[in-house]
Amino acid sequence: MKKLITILVIFACFSCKNETKSNGKLNVVTTTTMITDLVENIGGEFVNVQGLMGSGVDPHLYKASEGDVTKLVEANVIFYNGLHLEGKLVEVFEKMGSATKTPIALGEELDKNTLIGSDYFASNYDPHVWFDIEYFKQFAKKVTQVLSEKNPENTDNFKANEAKYLAQLDELQKNIKATIETLPKEKRILVTAHDAFNYFGKAYNFEVVGLQGISTATEAGVQDVQQLSAFIIEKQIKAIFVESSVPKRTIEALQASVKSKGHEVEIGGTLYSDALGSTGTLEGSYIGMFEYNVNTIVNALK
Ligand SMILES: [Zn+2]
């Protein structure tokens, strides 16, 4: 009987064009660390997940290596953020598109009418959607749906993982709201290196100001620094923030500019914006990253 099943599996795999790889697991390739973490949570032990971008990697500037292209070609499923977050990968994805393996842009599945508009991106939308937990929950649902379609025998497992993860995200939402409630409304001004936090600001009533514009592909100019330092002084903002995937120098220049006008502003810490922390650390998971960011922001601005 076992032999028969093995033969059937071999035949099935010939006919389904490599749909499942070794051990019957789907090979899933992801781009950002947030999406990698999400797919690992939903897919669990039933999929092989390979993330292209590591901790501290800036997705706006990331270019595919030869090794990446091989991984993409061998993948059964590809998930990426889309909305032109991965600006330099779009071309690679477009070339690869085929009926059996269309890369799935999770951000493109969201209701566009609810997204924040942006002139910086060809998509016309701000792509940093994972900073709204409700959107990330929608990502989770889409991932579950796609994995179940590609690997129906594990549907129950994917659904169980989804339920568990969605409950954790609800818990996260509750905890974050409670932490942010401790920060008075007039102190909710978030100044960072680039505009990654607009969805965060919308969800939790923060005014968000990014020095570098919405993509790191455009450098901040001297005028931007001057204007923003005047704003910091006027609003008596206590702290500004470095981002893990953006060079520190832009925020340090801003701090120096405030100082040159006879005022002080602290660097409140490093926030994780477009990439999670190292694997195995608290900030290496989406949930841990979110808690860490909120605690850092609230403690520094209080
Ligand atoms: Zn960004």
Residues whose N, C-alpha, C, O or C-beta is under 5 A from the ligand:
A	BS01	ZN	A196 I214 D274
